[in-house]
Amino acid sequence: MRKQITVLRNCIASMNKAGKILVIDPMLPSHSEPHLNWFTDMLMLVVSRGRCRTELEFQNLFNAAGLTLEGIVPTRSSNFILEGVRHDR
């Protein structure tokens, strides 16, 4: 998670206070309801040793980088658009 925090902090350093950061990534549902991203999560584990995050994990990641998770927009794909704004906005 350190690398992701570093990337987000570098983005914050180059944006103005009114700016937003958009992250496009698959996200797991909070509960074990059926969702395509459970399969995506398994593929990521097998192929790249990565994994999908939950909304809470994204909130923690954004918070650690100095951002507030302001919005989550689902898409027709397995990806979601996560909107982050600076804490000092």
PDB file of N, CA, C and O in Angstrom:
ATOM      1  N   MET A   1       0.834  -1.201   0.000  1.00  0.00           N
ATOM      2  CA  MET A   1       0.000   0.000   0.000  1.00  0.00           C
ATOM      3  C   MET A   1       0.868   1.250   0.000  1.00  0.00           C
ATOM      4  O   MET A   1       0.392   2.325  -0.365  1.00  0.00           O
ATOM      5  N   ARG A   2       2.113   1.136   0.396  1.00  0.00           N
ATOM      6  CA  ARG A   2       3.003   2.308   0.425  1.00  0.00           C
ATOM      7  C   ARG A   2       3.146   2.966  -0.943  1.00  0.00           C
ATOM      8  O   ARG A   2       3.142   4.192  -1.058  1.00  0.00           O
ATOM      9  N   LYS A   3       3.273   2.132  -1.982  1.00  0.00           N
ATOM     10  CA  LYS A   3       3.442   2.682  -3.334  1.00  0.00           C
ATOM     11  C   LYS A   3       2.208   3.461  -3.768  1.00  0.00           C
ATOM     12  O   LYS A   3       2.318   4.524  -4.378  1.00  0.00           O
ATOM     13  N   GLN A   4       1.034   2.926  -3.451  1.00  0.00           N
ATOM     14  CA  GLN A   4      -0.202   3.612  -3.831  1.00  0.00           C
ATOM     15  C   GLN A   4      -0.332   4.940  -3.092  1.00  0.00           C
ATOM     16  O   GLN A   4      -0.777   5.933  -3.668  1.00  0.00           O
ATOM     17  N   ILE A   5       0.055   4.960  -1.816  1.00  0.00           N
ATOM     18  CA  ILE A   5       0.008   6.204  -1.041  1.00  0.00           C
ATOM     19  C   ILE A   5       0.967   7.219  -1.641  1.00  0.00           C
ATOM     20  O   ILE A   5       0.625   8.396  -1.762  1.00  0.00           O
ATOM     21  N   THR A   6       2.152   6.785  -2.015  1.00  0.00           N
ATOM     22  CA  THR A   6       3.135   7.686  -2.628  1.00  0.00           C
ATOM     23  C   THR A   6       2.601   8.271  -3.929  1.00  0.00           C
ATOM     24  O   THR A   6       2.744   9.469  -4.174  1.00  0.00           O
ATOM     25  N   VAL A   7       1.987   7.440  -4.765  1.00  0.00           N
ATOM     26  CA  VAL A   7       1.424   7.927  -6.030  1.00  0.00           C
ATOM     27  C   VAL A   7       0.338   8.964  -5.758  1.00  0.00           C
ATOM     28  O   VAL A   7       0.323  10.020  -6.389  1.00  0.00           O
ATOM     29  N   LEU A   8      -0.568   8.676  -4.827  1.00  0.00           N
ATOM     30  CA  LEU A   8      -1.641   9.626  -4.514  1.00  0.00           C
ATOM     31  C   LEU A   8      -1.081  10.923  -3.943  1.00  0.00           C
ATOM     32  O   LEU A   8      -1.551  12.005  -4.296  1.00  0.00           O
ATOM     33  N   ARG A   9      -0.082  10.832  -3.063  1.00  0.00           N
ATOM     34  CA  ARG A   9       0.525  12.054  -2.492  1.00  0.00           C
ATOM     35  C   ARG A   9       1.211  12.892  -3.561  1.00  0.00           C
ATOM     36  O   ARG A   9       1.170  14.121  -3.505  1.00  0.00           O
ATOM     37  N   ASN A  10       1.842  12.241  -4.533  1.00  0.00           N
ATOM     38  CA  ASN A  10       2.458  12.985  -5.639  1.00  0.00           C
ATOM     39  C   ASN A  10       1.396  13.692  -6.475  1.00  0.00           C
ATOM     40  O   ASN A  10       1.614  14.807  -6.949  1.00  0.00           O
ATOM     41  N   CYS A  11       0.248  13.045  -6.655  1.00  0.00           N
ATOM     42  CA  CYS A  11      -0.859  13.692  -7.382  1.00  0.00           C
ATOM     43  C   CYS A  11      -1.372  14.905  -6.602  1.00  0.00           C
ATOM     44  O   CYS A  11      -1.638  15.958  -7.183  1.00  0.00           O
ATOM     45  N   ILE A  12      -1.508  14.749  -5.289  1.00  0.00           N
ATOM     46  CA  ILE A  12      -1.976  15.857  -4.440  1.00  0.00           C
ATOM     47  C   ILE A  12      -1.012  17.037  -4.539  1.00  0.00           C
ATOM     48  O   ILE A  12      -1.439  18.189  -4.620  1.00  0.00           O
ATOM     49  N   ALA A  13       0.275  16.749  -4.532  1.00  0.00           N
ATOM     50  CA  ALA A  13       1.285  17.816  -4.584  1.00  0.00           C
ATOM     51  C   ALA A  13       1.213  18.627  -5.863  1.00  0.00           C
ATOM     52  O   ALA A  13       1.599  19.795  -5.875  1.00  0.00           O
ATOM     53  N   SER A  14       0.726  18.029  -6.941  1.00  0.00           N
ATOM     54  CA  SER A  14       0.696  18.749  -8.217  1.00  0.00           C
ATOM     55  C   SER A  14      -0.674  19.325  -8.570  1.00  0.00           C
ATOM     56  O   SER A  14      -0.825  19.926  -9.634  1.00  0.00           O
ATOM     57  N   MET A  15      -1.667  19.158  -7.712  1.00  0.00           N
ATOM     58  CA  MET A  15      -2.997  19.689  -8.029  1.00  0.00           C
ATOM     59  C   MET A  15      -3.322  20.874  -7.139  1.00  0.00           C
ATOM     60  O   MET A  15      -2.729  21.043  -6.073  1.00  0.00           O
ATOM     61  N   ASN A  16      -4.276  21.700  -7.584  1.00  0.00           N
ATOM     62  CA  ASN A  16      -4.686  22.826  -6.757  1.00  0.00           C
ATOM     63  C   ASN A  16      -5.678  22.342  -5.693  1.00  0.00           C
ATOM     64  O   ASN A  16      -6.147  21.205  -5.742  1.00  0.00           O
ATOM     65  N   LYS A  17      -5.987  23.209  -4.745  1.00  0.00           N
ATOM     66  CA  LYS A  17      -6.835  22.799  -3.609  1.00  0.00           C
ATOM     67  C   LYS A  17      -8.245  22.399  -4.014  1.00  0.00           C
ATOM     68  O   LYS A  17      -8.887  21.624  -3.306  1.00  0.00           O
ATOM     69  N   ALA A  18      -8.738  22.905  -5.130  1.00  0.00           N
ATOM     70  CA  ALA A  18     -10.093  22.570  -5.578  1.00  0.00           C
ATOM     71  C   ALA A  18     -10.113  21.331  -6.473  1.00  0.00           C
ATOM     72  O   ALA A  18     -11.181  20.898  -6.906  1.00  0.00           O
ATOM     73  N   GLY A  19      -8.937  20.758  -6.753  1.00  0.00           N
ATOM     74  CA  GLY A  19      -8.857  19.623  -7.664  1.00  0.00           C
ATOM     75  C   GLY A  19      -9.409  18.331  -7.076  1.00  0.00           C
ATOM     76  O   GLY A  19      -9.638  18.223  -5.871  1.00  0.00           O
ATOM     77  N   LYS A  20      -9.615  17.365  -7.947  1.00  0.00           N
ATOM     78  CA  LYS A  20     -10.069  16.033  -7.560  1.00  0.00           C
ATOM     79  C   LYS A  20      -9.145  15.000  -8.175  1.00  0.00           C
ATOM     80  O   LYS A  20      -8.559  15.217  -9.235  1.00  0.00           O
ATOM     81  N   ILE A  21      -9.028  13.891  -7.501  1.00  0.00           N
ATOM     82  CA  ILE A  21      -8.305  12.748  -8.038  1.00  0.00           C
ATOM     83  C   ILE A  21      -9.333  11.684  -8.368  1.00  0.00           C
ATOM     84  O   ILE A  21     -10.186  11.361  -7.541  1.00  0.00           O
ATOM     85  N   LEU A  22      -9.258  11.139  -9.574  1.00  0.00           N
ATOM     86  CA  LEU A  22     -10.153  10.060  -9.986  1.00  0.00           C
ATOM     87  C   LEU A  22      -9.334   8.773 -10.104  1.00  0.00           C
ATOM     88  O   LEU A  22      -8.333   8.719 -10.819  1.00  0.00           O
ATOM     89  N   VAL A  23      -9.772   7.761  -9.402  1.00  0.00           N
ATOM     90  CA  VAL A  23      -9.138   6.448  -9.464  1.00  0.00           C
ATOM     91  C   VAL A  23     -10.150   5.497 -10.087  1.00  0.00           C
ATOM     92  O   VAL A  23     -11.294   5.417  -9.642  1.00  0.00           O
ATOM     93  N   ILE A  24      -9.726   4.785 -11.108  1.00  0.00           N
ATOM     94  CA  ILE A  24     -10.599   3.810 -11.765  1.00  0.00           C
ATOM     95  C   ILE A  24     -10.042   2.429 -11.445  1.00  0.00           C
ATOM     96  O   ILE A  24      -8.930   2.081 -11.845  1.00  0.00           O
ATOM     97  N   ASP A  25     -10.831   1.654 -10.723  1.00  0.00           N
ATOM     98  CA  ASP A  25     -10.349   0.374 -10.226  1.00  0.00           C
ATOM     99  C   ASP A  25     -11.536  -0.530  -9.917  1.00  0.00           C
ATOM    100  O   ASP A  25     -12.620  -0.033  -9.612  1.00  0.00           O
ATOM    101  N   PRO A  26     -11.354  -1.856  -9.988  1.00  0.00           N
ATOM    102  CA  PRO A  26     -12.438  -2.733  -9.542  1.00  0.00           C
ATOM    103  C   PRO A  26     -12.580  -2.632  -8.028  1.00  0.00           C
ATOM    104  O   PRO A  26     -11.600  -2.370  -7.330  1.00  0.00           O
ATOM    105  N   MET A  27     -13.765  -2.833  -7.525  1.00  0.00           N
ATOM    106  CA  MET A  27     -14.009  -2.757  -6.087  1.00  0.00           C
ATOM    107  C   MET A  27     -14.914  -3.909  -5.680  1.00  0.00           C
ATOM    108  O   MET A  27     -15.879  -4.225  -6.376  1.00  0.00           O
ATOM    109  N   LEU A  28     -14.603  -4.533  -4.557  1.00  0.00           N
ATOM    110  CA  LEU A  28     -15.433  -5.625  -4.047  1.00  0.00           C
ATOM    111  C   LEU A  28     -16.624  -5.066  -3.287  1.00  0.00           C
ATOM    112  O   LEU A  28     -16.512  -4.018  -2.650  1.00  0.00           O
ATOM    113  N   PRO A  29     -17.758  -5.743  -3.342  1.00  0.00           N
ATOM    114  CA  PRO A  29     -18.900  -5.316  -2.536  1.00  0.00           C
ATOM    115  C   PRO A  29     -18.590  -5.518  -1.048  1.00  0.00           C
ATOM    116  O   PRO A  29     -17.739  -6.333  -0.690  1.00  0.00           O
ATOM    117  N   SER A  30     -19.281  -4.776  -0.196  1.00  0.00           N
ATOM    118  CA  SER A  30     -19.032  -4.846   1.243  1.00  0.00           C
ATOM    119  C   SER A  30     -19.429  -6.192   1.840  1.00  0.00           C
ATOM    120  O   SER A  30     -18.835  -6.636   2.822  1.00  0.00           O
ATOM    121  N   HIS A  31     -20.411  -6.830   1.263  1.00  0.00           N
ATOM    122  CA  HIS A  31     -20.886  -8.120   1.764  1.00  0.00           C
ATOM    123  C   HIS A  31     -20.579  -9.193   0.738  1.00  0.00           C
ATOM    124  O   HIS A  31     -20.065  -8.884  -0.338  1.00  0.00           O
ATOM    125  N   SER A  32     -20.875 -10.421   1.037  1.00  0.00           N
ATOM    126  CA  SER A  32     -20.571 -11.495   0.098  1.00  0.00           C
ATOM    127  C   SER A  32     -21.670 -11.724  -0.930  1.00  0.00           C
ATOM    128  O   SER A  32     -21.945 -12.863  -1.307  1.00  0.00           O
ATOM    129  N   GLU A  33     -22.293 -10.651  -1.380  1.00  0.00           N
ATOM    130  CA  GLU A  33     -23.303 -10.753  -2.431  1.00  0.00           C
ATOM    131  C   GLU A  33     -22.631 -11.113  -3.753  1.00  0.00           C
ATOM    132  O   GLU A  33     -21.463 -10.782  -3.955  1.00  0.00           O
ATOM    133  N   PRO A  34     -23.342 -11.781  -4.653  1.00  0.00           N
ATOM    134  CA  PRO A  34     -22.756 -12.140  -5.950  1.00  0.00           C
ATOM    135  C   PRO A  34     -22.341 -10.881  -6.735  1.00  0.00           C
ATOM    136  O   PRO A  34     -23.103  -9.920  -6.840  1.00  0.00           O
ATOM    137  N   HIS A  35     -21.145 -10.911  -7.269  1.00  0.00           N
ATOM    138  CA  HIS A  35     -20.644  -9.777  -8.052  1.00  0.00           C
ATOM    139  C   HIS A  35     -19.484 -10.270  -8.907  1.00  0.00           C
ATOM    140  O   HIS A  35     -18.700 -11.112  -8.469  1.00  0.00           O
ATOM    141  N   LEU A  36     -19.371  -9.748 -10.127  1.00  0.00           N
ATOM    142  CA  LEU A  36     -18.306 -10.116 -11.049  1.00  0.00           C
ATOM    143  C   LEU A  36     -16.920  -9.894 -10.436  1.00  0.00           C
ATOM    144  O   LEU A  36     -15.977 -10.609 -10.774  1.00  0.00           O
ATOM    145  N   ASN A  37     -16.791  -8.930  -9.559  1.00  0.00           N
ATOM    146  CA  ASN A  37     -15.473  -8.593  -9.033  1.00  0.00           C
ATOM    147  C   ASN A  37     -14.895  -9.640  -8.084  1.00  0.00           C
ATOM    148  O   ASN A  37     -13.702  -9.600  -7.784  1.00  0.00           O
ATOM    149  N   TRP A  38     -15.718 -10.578  -7.604  1.00  0.00           N
ATOM    150  CA  TRP A  38     -15.142 -11.691  -6.836  1.00  0.00           C
ATOM    151  C   TRP A  38     -14.268 -12.530  -7.765  1.00  0.00           C
ATOM    152  O   TRP A  38     -13.197 -12.990  -7.369  1.00  0.00           O
ATOM    153  N   PHE A  39     -14.724 -12.726  -8.988  1.00  0.00           N
ATOM    154  CA  PHE A  39     -13.933 -13.446  -9.977  1.00  0.00           C
ATOM    155  C   PHE A  39     -12.696 -12.632 -10.359  1.00  0.00           C
ATOM    156  O   PHE A  39     -11.600 -13.179 -10.475  1.00  0.00           O
ATOM    157  N   THR A  40     -12.873 -11.335 -10.551  1.00  0.00           N
ATOM    158  CA  THR A  40     -11.753 -10.440 -10.863  1.00  0.00           C
ATOM    159  C   THR A  40     -10.712 -10.506  -9.754  1.00  0.00           C
ATOM    160  O   THR A  40      -9.512 -10.524 -10.028  1.00  0.00           O
ATOM    161  N   ASP A  41     -11.164 -10.541  -8.507  1.00  0.00           N
ATOM    162  CA  ASP A  41     -10.267 -10.626  -7.359  1.00  0.00           C
ATOM    163  C   ASP A  41      -9.441 -11.913  -7.408  1.00  0.00           C
ATOM    164  O   ASP A  41      -8.233 -11.890  -7.171  1.00  0.00           O
ATOM    165  N   MET A  42     -10.089 -13.019  -7.713  1.00  0.00           N
ATOM    166  CA  MET A  42      -9.383 -14.304  -7.800  1.00  0.00           C
ATOM    167  C   MET A  42      -8.352 -14.283  -8.932  1.00  0.00           C
ATOM    168  O   MET A  42      -7.238 -14.778  -8.760  1.00  0.00           O
ATOM    169  N   LEU A  43      -8.711 -13.719 -10.076  1.00  0.00           N
ATOM    170  CA  LEU A  43      -7.763 -13.608 -11.189  1.00  0.00           C
ATOM    171  C   LEU A  43      -6.554 -12.758 -10.805  1.00  0.00           C
ATOM    172  O   LEU A  43      -5.416 -13.110 -11.119  1.00  0.00           O
ATOM    173  N   MET A  44      -6.803 -11.650 -10.132  1.00  0.00           N
ATOM    174  CA  MET A  44      -5.702 -10.785  -9.722  1.00  0.00           C
ATOM    175  C   MET A  44      -4.773 -11.510  -8.748  1.00  0.00           C
ATOM    176  O   MET A  44      -3.554 -11.357  -8.827  1.00  0.00           O
ATOM    177  N   LEU A  45      -5.337 -12.295  -7.834  1.00  0.00           N
ATOM    178  CA  LEU A  45      -4.518 -13.056  -6.882  1.00  0.00           C
ATOM    179  C   LEU A  45      -3.630 -14.065  -7.596  1.00  0.00           C
ATOM    180  O   LEU A  45      -2.453 -14.207  -7.265  1.00  0.00           O
ATOM    181  N   VAL A  46      -4.189 -14.758  -8.566  1.00  0.00           N
ATOM    182  CA  VAL A  46      -3.455 -15.818  -9.262  1.00  0.00           C
ATOM    183  C   VAL A  46      -2.419 -15.245 -10.230  1.00  0.00           C
ATOM    184  O   VAL A  46      -1.282 -15.715 -10.274  1.00  0.00           O
ATOM    185  N   VAL A  47      -2.807 -14.237 -11.000  1.00  0.00           N
ATOM    186  CA  VAL A  47      -1.950 -13.733 -12.071  1.00  0.00           C
ATOM    187  C   VAL A  47      -0.881 -12.758 -11.565  1.00  0.00           C
ATOM    188  O   VAL A  47       0.283 -12.862 -11.951  1.00  0.00           O
ATOM    189  N   SER A  48      -1.268 -11.822 -10.710  1.00  0.00           N
ATOM    190  CA  SER A  48      -0.322 -10.754 -10.340  1.00  0.00           C
ATOM    191  C   SER A  48      -0.090 -10.604  -8.841  1.00  0.00           C
ATOM    192  O   SER A  48       0.579  -9.666  -8.407  1.00  0.00           O
ATOM    193  N   ARG A  49      -0.635 -11.518  -8.052  1.00  0.00           N
ATOM    194  CA  ARG A  49      -0.547 -11.449  -6.592  1.00  0.00           C
ATOM    195  C   ARG A  49      -1.181 -10.189  -6.026  1.00  0.00           C
ATOM    196  O   ARG A  49      -0.911  -9.810  -4.887  1.00  0.00           O
ATOM    197  N   GLY A  50      -2.016  -9.548  -6.814  1.00  0.00           N
ATOM    198  CA  GLY A  50      -2.765  -8.373  -6.361  1.00  0.00           C
ATOM    199  C   GLY A  50      -4.133  -8.789  -5.862  1.00  0.00           C
ATOM    200  O   GLY A  50      -4.432  -9.978  -5.753  1.00  0.00           O
ATOM    201  N   ARG A  51      -4.959  -7.807  -5.560  1.00  0.00           N
ATOM    202  CA  ARG A  51      -6.328  -8.104  -5.151  1.00  0.00           C
ATOM    203  C   ARG A  51      -7.173  -6.855  -5.249  1.00  0.00           C
ATOM    204  O   ARG A  51      -6.652  -5.740  -5.301  1.00  0.00           O
ATOM    205  N   CYS A  52      -8.486  -7.047  -5.276  1.00  0.00           N
ATOM    206  CA  CYS A  52      -9.428  -5.934  -5.283  1.00  0.00           C
ATOM    207  C   CYS A  52      -9.599  -5.423  -3.854  1.00  0.00           C
ATOM    208  O   CYS A  52      -9.421  -6.166  -2.889  1.00  0.00           O
ATOM    209  N   ARG A  53      -9.943  -4.159  -3.740  1.00  0.00           N
ATOM    210  CA  ARG A  53     -10.206  -3.562  -2.428  1.00  0.00           C
ATOM    211  C   ARG A  53     -11.709  -3.376  -2.228  1.00  0.00           C
ATOM    212  O   ARG A  53     -12.482  -3.329  -3.184  1.00  0.00           O
ATOM    213  N   THR A  54     -12.100  -3.271  -0.953  1.00  0.00           N
ATOM    214  CA  THR A  54     -13.470  -2.908  -0.611  1.00  0.00           C
ATOM    215  C   THR A  54     -13.553  -1.392  -0.494  1.00  0.00           C
ATOM    216  O   THR A  54     -12.532  -0.706  -0.545  1.00  0.00           O
ATOM    217  N   GLU A  55     -14.759  -0.871  -0.338  1.00  0.00           N
ATOM    218  CA  GLU A  55     -14.930   0.574  -0.157  1.00  0.00           C
ATOM    219  C   GLU A  55     -14.172   1.055   1.076  1.00  0.00           C
ATOM    220  O   GLU A  55     -13.527   2.103   1.032  1.00  0.00           O
ATOM    221  N   LEU A  56     -14.240   0.312   2.166  1.00  0.00           N
ATOM    222  CA  LEU A  56     -13.533   0.698   3.394  1.00  0.00           C
ATOM    223  C   LEU A  56     -12.018   0.740   3.167  1.00  0.00           C
ATOM    224  O   LEU A  56     -11.345   1.641   3.668  1.00  0.00           O
ATOM    225  N   GLU A  57     -11.488  -0.210   2.431  1.00  0.00           N
ATOM    226  CA  GLU A  57     -10.052  -0.212   2.148  1.00  0.00           C
ATOM    227  C   GLU A  57      -9.656   0.989   1.285  1.00  0.00           C
ATOM    228  O   GLU A  57      -8.588   1.567   1.481  1.00  0.00           O
ATOM    229  N   PHE A  58     -10.511   1.364   0.332  1.00  0.00           N
ATOM    230  CA  PHE A  58     -10.235   2.567  -0.458  1.00  0.00           C
ATOM    231  C   PHE A  58     -10.310   3.818   0.423  1.00  0.00           C
ATOM    232  O   PHE A  58      -9.488   4.722   0.277  1.00  0.00           O
ATOM    233  N   GLN A  59     -11.280   3.880   1.329  1.00  0.00           N
ATOM    234  CA  GLN A  59     -11.366   5.020   2.249  1.00  0.00           C
ATOM    235  C   GLN A  59     -10.088   5.138   3.072  1.00  0.00           C
ATOM    236  O   GLN A  59      -9.558   6.236   3.247  1.00  0.00           O
ATOM    237  N   ASN A  60      -9.594   4.014   3.576  1.00  0.00           N
ATOM    238  CA  ASN A  60      -8.364   4.021   4.375  1.00  0.00           C
ATOM    239  C   ASN A  60      -7.157   4.433   3.546  1.00  0.00           C
ATOM    240  O   ASN A  60      -6.305   5.183   4.021  1.00  0.00           O
ATOM    241  N   LEU A  61      -7.078   3.951   2.317  1.00  0.00           N
ATOM    242  CA  LEU A  61      -5.985   4.324   1.414  1.00  0.00           C
ATOM    243  C   LEU A  61      -6.009   5.818   1.122  1.00  0.00           C
ATOM    244  O   LEU A  61      -4.988   6.495   1.240  1.00  0.00           O
ATOM    245  N   PHE A  62      -7.174   6.329   0.740  1.00  0.00           N
ATOM    246  CA  PHE A  62      -7.299   7.753   0.449  1.00  0.00           C
ATOM    247  C   PHE A  62      -6.961   8.582   1.681  1.00  0.00           C
ATOM    248  O   PHE A  62      -6.238   9.574   1.581  1.00  0.00           O
ATOM    249  N   ASN A  63      -7.472   8.190   2.831  1.00  0.00           N
ATOM    250  CA  ASN A  63      -7.225   8.922   4.068  1.00  0.00           C
ATOM    251  C   ASN A  63      -5.730   8.957   4.402  1.00  0.00           C
ATOM    252  O   ASN A  63      -5.211  10.001   4.798  1.00  0.00           O
ATOM    253  N   ALA A  64      -5.041   7.832   4.248  1.00  0.00           N
ATOM    254  CA  ALA A  64      -3.608   7.766   4.527  1.00  0.00           C
ATOM    255  C   ALA A  64      -2.809   8.684   3.608  1.00  0.00           C
ATOM    256  O   ALA A  64      -1.734   9.155   3.981  1.00  0.00           O
ATOM    257  N   ALA A  65      -3.326   8.938   2.417  1.00  0.00           N
ATOM    258  CA  ALA A  65      -2.640   9.803   1.456  1.00  0.00           C
ATOM    259  C   ALA A  65      -3.008  11.277   1.636  1.00  0.00           C
ATOM    260  O   ALA A  65      -2.387  12.144   1.021  1.00  0.00           O
ATOM    261  N   GLY A  66      -4.017  11.573   2.477  1.00  0.00           N
ATOM    262  CA  GLY A  66      -4.447  12.956   2.673  1.00  0.00           C
ATOM    263  C   GLY A  66      -5.673  13.332   1.879  1.00  0.00           C
ATOM    264  O   GLY A  66      -5.914  14.509   1.611  1.00  0.00           O
ATOM    265  N   LEU A  67      -6.448  12.335   1.502  1.00  0.00           N
ATOM    266  CA  LEU A  67      -7.648  12.563   0.697  1.00  0.00           C
ATOM    267  C   LEU A  67      -8.895  12.079   1.423  1.00  0.00           C
ATOM    268  O   LEU A  67      -8.831  11.225   2.307  1.00  0.00           O
ATOM    269  N   THR A  68     -10.027  12.644   1.029  1.00  0.00           N
ATOM    270  CA  THR A  68     -11.328  12.165   1.467  1.00  0.00           C
ATOM    271  C   THR A  68     -12.006  11.525   0.266  1.00  0.00           C
ATOM    272  O   THR A  68     -12.068  12.124  -0.808  1.00  0.00           O
ATOM    273  N   LEU A  69     -12.512  10.315   0.443  1.00  0.00           N
ATOM    274  CA  LEU A  69     -13.254   9.649  -0.623  1.00  0.00           C
ATOM    275  C   LEU A  69     -14.623  10.297  -0.697  1.00  0.00           C
ATOM    276  O   LEU A  69     -15.474  10.079   0.165  1.00  0.00           O
ATOM    277  N   GLU A  70     -14.833  11.108  -1.749  1.00  0.00           N
ATOM    278  CA  GLU A  70     -16.039  11.923  -1.853  1.00  0.00           C
ATOM    279  C   GLU A  70     -17.155  11.252  -2.638  1.00  0.00           C
ATOM    280  O   GLU A  70     -18.329  11.534  -2.401  1.00  0.00           O
ATOM    281  N   GLY A  71     -16.812  10.381  -3.557  1.00  0.00           N
ATOM    282  CA  GLY A  71     -17.856   9.752  -4.363  1.00  0.00           C
ATOM    283  C   GLY A  71     -17.374   8.476  -5.013  1.00  0.00           C
ATOM    284  O   GLY A  71     -16.185   8.302  -5.282  1.00  0.00           O
ATOM    285  N   ILE A  72     -18.328   7.578  -5.264  1.00  0.00           N
ATOM    286  CA  ILE A  72     -18.055   6.326  -5.960  1.00  0.00           C
ATOM    287  C   ILE A  72     -19.089   6.181  -7.065  1.00  0.00           C
ATOM    288  O   ILE A  72     -20.294   6.189  -6.809  1.00  0.00           O
ATOM    289  N   VAL A  73     -18.608   6.049  -8.291  1.00  0.00           N
ATOM    290  CA  VAL A  73     -19.497   5.949  -9.447  1.00  0.00           C
ATOM    291  C   VAL A  73     -19.323   4.573 -10.084  1.00  0.00           C
ATOM    292  O   VAL A  73     -18.243   4.266 -10.587  1.00  0.00           O
ATOM    293  N   PRO A  74     -20.368   3.734 -10.074  1.00  0.00           N
ATOM    294  CA  PRO A  74     -20.252   2.442 -10.753  1.00  0.00           C
ATOM    295  C   PRO A  74     -20.249   2.640 -12.264  1.00  0.00           C
ATOM    296  O   PRO A  74     -20.801   3.617 -12.771  1.00  0.00           O
ATOM    297  N   THR A  75     -19.633   1.722 -12.969  1.00  0.00           N
ATOM    298  CA  THR A  75     -19.631   1.750 -14.432  1.00  0.00           C
ATOM    299  C   THR A  75     -20.234   0.438 -14.937  1.00  0.00           C
ATOM    300  O   THR A  75     -20.572  -0.440 -14.143  1.00  0.00           O
ATOM    301  N   ARG A  76     -20.366   0.311 -16.233  1.00  0.00           N
ATOM    302  CA  ARG A  76     -20.899  -0.935 -16.800  1.00  0.00           C
ATOM    303  C   ARG A  76     -19.878  -2.069 -16.739  1.00  0.00           C
ATOM    304  O   ARG A  76     -20.227  -3.236 -16.920  1.00  0.00           O
ATOM    305  N   SER A  77     -18.652  -1.732 -16.489  1.00  0.00           N
ATOM    306  CA  SER A  77     -17.601  -2.745 -16.390  1.00  0.00           C
ATOM    307  C   SER A  77     -17.419  -3.144 -14.924  1.00  0.00           C
ATOM    308  O   SER A  77     -18.230  -2.782 -14.072  1.00  0.00           O
ATOM    309  N   SER A  78     -16.369  -3.879 -14.642  1.00  0.00           N
ATOM    310  CA  SER A  78     -16.084  -4.260 -13.261  1.00  0.00           C
ATOM    311  C   SER A  78     -15.451  -3.109 -12.481  1.00  0.00           C
ATOM    312  O   SER A  78     -15.254  -3.210 -11.270  1.00  0.00           O
ATOM    313  N   ASN A  79     -15.133  -2.018 -13.175  1.00  0.00           N
ATOM    314  CA  ASN A  79     -14.474  -0.877 -12.533  1.00  0.00           C
ATOM    315  C   ASN A  79     -15.458   0.116 -11.934  1.00  0.00           C
ATOM    316  O   ASN A  79     -16.610   0.220 -12.355  1.00  0.00           O
ATOM    317  N   PHE A  80     -14.966   0.838 -10.942  1.00  0.00           N
ATOM    318  CA  PHE A  80     -15.685   1.946 -10.324  1.00  0.00           C
ATOM    319  C   PHE A  80     -14.811   3.182 -10.462  1.00  0.00           C
ATOM    320  O   PHE A  80     -13.589   3.071 -10.563  1.00  0.00           O
ATOM    321  N   ILE A  81     -15.421   4.349 -10.466  1.00  0.00           N
ATOM    322  CA  ILE A  81     -14.673   5.605 -10.472  1.00  0.00           C
ATOM    323  C   ILE A  81     -14.769   6.164  -9.057  1.00  0.00           C
ATOM    324  O   ILE A  81     -15.858   6.459  -8.566  1.00  0.00           O
ATOM    325  N   LEU A  82     -13.620   6.306  -8.412  1.00  0.00           N
ATOM    326  CA  LEU A  82     -13.563   6.809  -7.047  1.00  0.00           C
ATOM    327  C   LEU A  82     -13.037   8.244  -7.079  1.00  0.00           C
ATOM    328  O   LEU A  82     -11.980   8.507  -7.653  1.00  0.00           O
ATOM    329  N   GLU A  83     -13.773   9.171  -6.465  1.00  0.00           N
ATOM    330  CA  GLU A  83     -13.405  10.589  -6.455  1.00  0.00           C
ATOM    331  C   GLU A  83     -12.802  10.951  -5.108  1.00  0.00           C
ATOM    332  O   GLU A  83     -13.423  10.752  -4.063  1.00  0.00           O
ATOM    333  N   GLY A  84     -11.586  11.484  -5.142  1.00  0.00           N
ATOM    334  CA  GLY A  84     -10.929  11.918  -3.923  1.00  0.00           C
ATOM    335  C   GLY A  84     -10.640  13.411  -3.936  1.00  0.00           C
ATOM    336  O   GLY A  84     -10.236  13.968  -4.957  1.00  0.00           O
ATOM    337  N   VAL A  85     -10.852  14.055  -2.782  1.00  0.00           N
ATOM    338  CA  VAL A  85     -10.533  15.476  -2.625  1.00  0.00           C
ATOM    339  C   VAL A  85      -9.581  15.632  -1.451  1.00  0.00           C
ATOM    340  O   VAL A  85      -9.532  14.785  -0.559  1.00  0.00           O
ATOM    341  N   ARG A  86      -8.827  16.723  -1.461  1.00  0.00           N
ATOM    342  CA  ARG A  86      -7.861  16.978  -0.395  1.00  0.00           C
ATOM    343  C   ARG A  86      -8.549  17.212   0.941  1.00  0.00           C
ATOM    344  O   ARG A  86      -9.648  17.765   0.991  1.00  0.00           O
ATOM    345  N   HIS A  87      -7.903  16.792   2.024  1.00  0.00           N
ATOM    346  CA  HIS A  87      -8.422  17.063   3.367  1.00  0.00           C
ATOM    347  C   HIS A  87      -8.466  18.572   3.640  1.00  0.00           C
ATOM    348  O   HIS A  87      -9.388  19.059   4.294  1.00  0.00           O
ATOM    349  N   ASP A  88      -7.476  19.301   3.142  1.00  0.00           N
ATOM    350  CA  ASP A  88      -7.363  20.741   3.427  1.00  0.00           C
ATOM    351  C   ASP A  88      -8.092  21.600   2.414  1.00  0.00           C
ATOM    352  O   ASP A  88      -7.746  22.768   2.236  1.00  0.00           O
ATOM    353  N   ARG A  89      -9.064  21.063   1.764  1.00  0.00           N
ATOM    354  CA  ARG A  89      -9.826  21.772   0.715  1.00  0.00           C
ATOM    355  C   ARG A  89     -10.559  22.952   1.258  1.00  0.00           C
ATOM    356  O   ARG A  89     -11.244  23.650   0.510  1.00  0.00           O
TER     357      ARG A  89
END
